[in-house]
Amino acid sequence: MYHKFQISLFFIFALTASLSNISRAQTANIPSPPIIGAKSYLVVDALTNHEIGSLEPNLKLPPASITKLMTAYVVFHAIESDQISLNDLVTISEKAWRMEGSRMFIEVGKKVSVQDLLMGMIVQSGNDASIALAEHIAGSEYLFVDLMNQYAVNLNMTSSSFQNTTGLPDENHFSTAHDLALLAKAIIREFPQYYAWYSTKEFTFNGITQRNRNSLLWRDPSVDGMKTGSTDEAGYCLVSSAERDGMRLISVVLGTATAKSRIDGSQAMLNYGFRFHETKAVFKSGQEITVAKTWKTESETVPLGISNDLNLTLPRGSFDNLTIENNIQSEIIGPIETGQILGEVVVKLNDSILATQPLIALKNNPKGTLWQQIKDTMQLWFE
């Protein structure tokens, strides 16, 4: 049994929560996402995972060189686990040297650092660099691909299958906008120090300077990544990410007809997301949300809060209409331990539930004196 307390949003210091359970019916009136001429696209908030706009986000398509996001993700893990270092010198094999498609122009038999190879793969989209890194870590591209697919499983990329490190066509090599968004978020979240390289506009190696193919880096200063891809089979693709006023969006656009259309489409989707949506923190972990009456305890009340930040992405202007409902256990008898669940907080918009989290005790409230226990026992009898 619970007591219900309504709290005005006016008294909330910050705002945000998991948005997977928020439907369009619960949001304010906003225009439909723009039509961009892609086979598939998805725009999500990187913090809340809230889907802002999509078209066939689970359609399996060839990802072309966007594959190199997964190649890089495996390399980043190898660096962080001290299997390799950025300063390692990699001897370039004939296979890496002979790779077709985009290249950083490494030479067979030469030694190149892991960091240079990463920059060649991230900025110049070098297929040769991808092979060299794979061989350095796993001994062969074939064994490295096994690692790629294992990490895909770990990230819950359930509709992806990798057959190579470069994205060259293979009928069993595919992914989805949804899965690629998961991968992009993982790189940004787990490896911010390496993610910064995706904003590099050009890289020079062996006397050859190549520009980053993601021209959004020049067009939109809020864009700081990530990766382009194109083959005849895949069309033109782009995973991009941008941050404005503390809100980060990830856009995945797959299968456009031209390089310009993937850029224009990605820009349109990012602008749409930022213009019509906002992400805020509703409650922070450990923040006092309310207090609860306790019985037979040293103190008569205990502060309540949540263990995980509560974040929301909503149409702009919707946060003023949120209501917070605290459902607290009717009889809380001590002793109380920090972290003990004593109720739940419910966030609503227009009577629709957006998110719930357990309300927990933020500090201990030990058993009271004998007199306090007798007094509270008698009072509970009368109540």
C-alpha positions in Angstrom: 0.0 0.0 0.0 1.4 3.4 -1.0 0.9 7.1 -0.2 1.0 9.3 -3.3 2.6 12.6 -3.3 2.5 15.0 -6.3 5.6 17.2 -6.8 5.6 20.1 -9.2 8.4 20.1 -11.8 9.1 23.6 -10.6 11.0 22.2 -7.6 13.0 19.7 -9.7 16.7 20.8 -10.1 17.5 18.7 -13.2 15.8 16.4 -15.7 16.4 13.0 -17.7 15.5 9.1 -18.0 15.4 5.9 -20.1 13.1 6.6 -23.1 12.6 3.2 -24.6 9.0 3.1 -23.2 8.0 6.5 -24.6 5.6 6.4 -27.5 4.7 9.1 -30.0 1.3 9.4 -28.5 2.9 10.7 -25.3 4.8 13.5 -27.0 3.8 17.0 -28.1 2.9 17.7 -31.7 6.0 17.9 -33.9 6.5 17.5 -37.6 7.4 14.2 -39.2 11.1 13.6 -39.9 12.4 14.9 -43.2 12.4 12.6 -46.3 16.1 12.1 -47.2 16.1 9.4 -49.9 17.9 6.7 -47.9 17.1 3.0 -47.8 17.3 3.2 -44.0 18.1 5.7 -41.3 17.9 6.2 -37.6 18.5 9.2 -35.3 18.8 8.6 -31.5 19.8 10.5 -28.4 23.2 9.0 -27.3 22.3 9.3 -23.6 18.8 8.1 -23.4 18.6 5.9 -26.5 15.4 7.6 -27.4 14.5 7.2 -31.1 13.9 10.6 -32.7 13.3 9.4 -36.2 13.7 6.3 -38.3 13.0 4.5 -41.5 13.5 0.7 -41.7 16.1 0.8 -38.8 16.3 -3.0 -38.7 16.8 -3.5 -42.5 19.9 -5.6 -43.1 22.2 -3.7 -45.5 25.9 -3.8 -46.6 27.6 -1.2 -44.4 30.6 -0.6 -46.7 33.5 1.2 -44.9 31.3 1.9 -41.8 32.5 -1.6 -41.0 35.7 0.1 -39.9 33.9 1.4 -36.8 33.8 -2.2 -35.5 37.4 -2.8 -36.7 38.5 0.3 -34.6 36.3 -0.8 -31.7 38.2 -4.1 -31.5 41.6 -2.3 -31.8 40.6 0.1 -29.0 39.8 -2.8 -26.7 43.2 -4.4 -27.5 45.0 -1.2 -26.6 43.0 -0.7 -23.4 43.7 -4.3 -22.3 47.5 -3.8 -23.0 47.6 -6.4 -25.7 49.1 -3.8 -28.0 50.1 -0.2 -27.7 49.8 2.9 -29.9 53.6 2.9 -30.4 53.8 -0.7 -31.6 55.5 -0.9 -35.0 53.6 -3.1 -37.5 55.4 -4.8 -40.3 53.2 -4.4 -43.4 52.3 -7.6 -45.2 51.8 -8.0 -48.9 48.1 -8.7 -48.4 47.7 -5.3 -46.6 49.8 -3.5 -49.3 47.8 -5.0 -52.1 44.3 -4.2 -50.7 42.0 -2.6 -53.2 39.7 0.4 -52.6 40.5 3.4 -50.3 44.1 3.3 -49.0 46.6 5.2 -46.8 49.4 3.9 -49.1 51.5 1.9 -46.7 54.3 -0.1 -48.3 55.0 -3.8 -48.0 57.8 -4.7 -45.5 57.8 -1.2 -43.9 57.1 -0.7 -40.2 54.2 1.6 -39.3 52.9 2.5 -35.8 49.5 1.4 -34.6 48.5 5.0 -34.1 49.4 6.0 -37.7 47.4 2.9 -38.9 44.4 3.9 -36.8 44.6 7.5 -38.2 44.9 6.1 -41.7 41.8 3.9 -41.2 39.7 6.5 -39.3 40.5 9.6 -41.4 41.6 8.2 -44.8 39.4 5.0 -44.6 42.4 2.9 -45.5 41.5 -0.7 -46.3 45.3 -1.4 -46.2 45.5 0.0 -42.6 42.5 -2.2 -41.6 44.2 -5.4 -42.7 47.5 -4.4 -41.1 45.9 -3.7 -37.7 43.9 -7.0 -37.9 47.0 -9.0 -38.7 48.9 -7.3 -35.9 46.3 -8.1 -33.3 45.0 -11.6 -34.4 47.6 -12.9 -36.8 45.2 -12.9 -39.7 42.1 -11.0 -40.9 40.1 -14.2 -40.6 40.7 -14.6 -36.9 40.2 -10.8 -36.3 36.8 -11.0 -37.9 35.9 -13.6 -35.2 36.6 -10.9 -32.6 34.5 -8.4 -34.5 31.5 -10.8 -34.4 32.1 -11.6 -30.8 32.0 -7.9 -29.9 28.9 -7.5 -32.0 27.2 -10.1 -29.8 28.4 -8.3 -26.7 26.9 -5.1 -27.9 23.6 -6.8 -28.8 24.0 -6.1 -32.5 21.7 -9.0 -33.3 21.3 -8.2 -37.0 24.9 -7.8 -37.9 27.4 -10.2 -39.5 31.0 -9.2 -40.4 33.1 -11.1 -42.9 36.0 -8.7 -43.3 37.6 -5.7 -41.7 37.1 -3.2 -44.6 33.5 -3.4 -45.7 34.2 -4.8 -49.1 31.2 -6.6 -50.6 30.2 -10.0 -49.3 26.7 -11.5 -49.3 27.1 -12.4 -45.6 28.5 -9.1 -44.5 25.7 -6.8 -43.3 24.4 -4.6 -40.5 21.5 -2.3 -39.7 21.1 1.3 -38.7 20.0 0.2 -35.3 23.1 -2.0 -34.8 25.4 0.7 -36.1 23.9 3.2 -33.7 24.7 0.8 -30.8 28.3 0.5 -32.0 28.7 4.3 -32.4 27.4 4.9 -28.9 29.8 2.3 -27.5 32.8 3.9 -29.1 31.8 7.4 -27.8 31.0 6.1 -24.3 33.9 3.7 -23.8 36.7 5.4 -25.7 36.2 9.2 -25.7 40.0 9.6 -26.0 40.0 7.8 -29.3 36.7 9.1 -30.5 38.3 12.5 -30.7 40.2 11.2 -33.8 37.0 11.0 -35.7 36.8 14.8 -35.9 40.3 15.0 -37.6 39.7 16.7 -41.0 42.8 15.4 -42.8 45.8 13.1 -42.2 49.2 13.0 -44.0 51.1 9.8 -44.3 54.1 9.0 -46.6 53.9 12.5 -48.0 50.2 12.0 -49.1 47.5 14.1 -47.5 43.9 12.9 -47.6 40.8 14.7 -46.3 38.2 13.1 -44.1 35.3 12.0 -46.4 32.8 13.2 -43.7 32.3 16.7 -45.1 29.8 17.5 -42.2 33.0 18.2 -40.2 33.4 21.4 -42.3 29.7 22.2 -42.6 28.5 21.9 -39.0 30.8 22.7 -36.1 28.7 20.6 -33.7 29.5 17.5 -35.7 32.6 15.6 -34.4 32.4 12.2 -36.1 32.1 9.5 -37.3 32.5 7.4 -40.6 31.5 7.3 -44.2 31.1 4.3 -46.5 30.3 3.6 -50.1 30.3 0.7 -52.5 28.1 -0.1 -55.5 26.1 -2.5 -53.4 25.8 -0.3 -50.3 25.3 3.1 -51.9 26.5 6.1 -49.9 26.3 5.8 -46.1 27.3 7.9 -43.1 27.2 7.5 -39.4 27.5 11.0 -37.8 27.4 12.4 -34.3 26.9 15.9 -33.1 26.6 17.7 -29.7 24.7 20.9 -29.1 24.1 22.4 -25.7 25.1 19.2 -23.9 22.7 17.0 -26.0 24.4 14.4 -28.3 22.6 12.8 -31.2 23.8 9.9 -33.4 22.5 9.7 -37.0 22.9 6.6 -39.2 22.0 7.1 -42.9 22.4 4.0 -45.2 21.9 3.5 -48.9 21.6 7.0 -50.5 22.2 7.6 -54.2 25.1 10.1 -54.0 27.7 11.3 -51.6 25.9 14.7 -51.4 22.6 13.1 -50.5 24.1 11.2 -47.5 25.6 14.5 -46.2 22.5 16.5 -46.8 20.3 13.8 -45.4 22.4 13.4 -42.3 22.5 17.2 -41.7 18.7 17.3 -42.1 18.2 14.5 -39.5 20.5 16.1 -37.0 18.9 19.5 -37.4 15.5 17.9 -37.0 16.5 16.2 -33.8 18.0 19.2 -32.2 15.4 21.6 -33.3 12.4 19.7 -32.0 13.8 17.7 -29.1 15.7 18.2 -25.9 17.3 16.0 -23.3 17.4 16.8 -19.6 18.2 15.2 -16.3 15.0 14.6 -14.2 16.9 13.3 -11.1 20.5 12.6 -10.4 21.7 9.5 -8.6 21.8 10.2 -4.9 19.7 13.3 -5.1 17.1 13.7 -2.4 13.7 13.4 -4.1 11.5 13.2 -1.0 11.5 11.9 2.6 9.6 9.0 4.1 8.1 8.6 7.6 9.8 5.7 9.5 8.8 3.9 12.7 10.9 2.5 15.6 14.0 4.2 14.2 16.6 6.7 15.5 15.3 9.4 13.2 11.6 9.9 12.3 12.3 10.2 8.6 14.7 9.0 5.9 15.6 10.8 2.7 14.8 8.9 -0.5 16.4 9.1 -4.0 17.4 6.8 -6.9 20.4 4.8 -7.6 20.7 5.7 -11.3 20.4 9.0 -13.1 16.9 9.5 -14.6 17.1 11.1 -18.1 14.5 12.0 -20.7 14.4 13.1 -24.3 11.2 14.9 -25.1 9.8 17.3 -27.7 10.8 20.8 -26.8 8.5 22.4 -24.2 7.2 19.1 -22.8 9.3 19.2 -19.6 7.1 21.9 -18.2 4.2 19.5 -18.3 5.8 16.6 -16.4 4.5 15.4 -13.1 6.4 13.4 -10.5 4.6 10.9 -8.3 6.3 9.3 -5.3 4.7 6.0 -4.2 6.0 5.2 -0.7 5.4 2.2 1.5 2.7 3.0 4.1 4.5 1.5 7.1 8.3 1.6 7.0 9.7 0.0 10.2 13.3 0.2 11.0 16.1 -0.4 11.0 16.6 1.1 7.5 19.8 0.5 5.5 21.2 2.7 2.7 20.0 1.4 -0.6 16.9 -0.3 0.8 13.9 0.0 -1.6 11.1 1.9 0.0 8.9 2.8 -2.9 9.1 4.1 -6.5 9.1 7.4 -8.4 6.9 7.7 -11.4 7.4 10.3 -14.2 4.3 11.2 -16.2 3.4 13.3 -19.1 -0.3 13.9 -19.8 -1.1 11.0 -17.5 1.1 8.7 -19.5 3.9 7.0 -17.6 7.3 7.8 -19.1 9.7 6.1 -16.6 9.8 4.5 -13.2 12.6 3.8 -10.8 12.8 2.4 -7.3 13.0 4.9 -4.4 15.8 3.9 -2.1 17.0 5.1 1.3 19.9 7.5 0.9 21.3 6.8 4.4 21.0 4.4 7.3 18.4 4.9 9.9 19.2 2.5 12.8 16.8 1.1 15.3 15.6 3.6 17.9 15.8 3.4 21.6 13.5 1.1 23.6 11.3 4.0 24.4 11.0 5.0 20.8 10.1 1.5 19.8 7.4 1.2 22.5 6.0 4.6 21.6 5.9 3.9 17.9 4.4 0.4 18.5 1.6 1.9 20.5 1.0 4.7 17.9 0.8 2.1 15.1 -1.8 0.2 17.1 -4.0 3.3 17.2 -3.5 4.1 13.6 
